[in-house]
Amino acid sequence: MNREAKKGSAELLILALVEERPRHGYELGTLINRRSGGALSFHIASLYPTLYRLEKRSLIVGRWLEQPGQRRRRFYRITPEGRRVLAEQRGMWGAFLLALVRVAGVRAVEP
C-alpha cells in the first residue's frame, strides 16, 4: 500500500485499537496486519514514533507493565481527547471514502 496513505491512516488505526483496550506496540502492529488481511503492515520502528507523537499530544497514555515470565512492555490507552480526535478522524475518513466511491468508483474487495 502507498506509504503516504499508510502514514495518514496510522493515527486512526492506533487510536481505534487502543479504544478497544490498552495494547503494546508490537501487538498493535500485529493486529493491524492481521485485521487488514496483510494489506496494511507497519514496521515496528515506524509505529513507535507515531505512538510517541500521540502520547505527546495527550491522545494516548502509556504505562510500563511487567508481567511474570515476560519482558517489560509499555501499554497504551486512549484518553478522552483521543476519543474526540478518533471520532473526528472516523468522520473525515468516512467522508473521504464516500467521495472515492462516488468519484472514482472505488469498491471494497475482500481478499
Secondary structure, 3 states (H helix, E strand, C coil): CCHHHHHHHHHHHHHHHHHHCCEEHHHHHHHHHHHCCCCCCCCHHHHHHHHHHHHHCCCEEEEEECCCCCCCEEEEEECHHHHHHHHHHHHHHHHHHHHHHHHHCCCCCCC
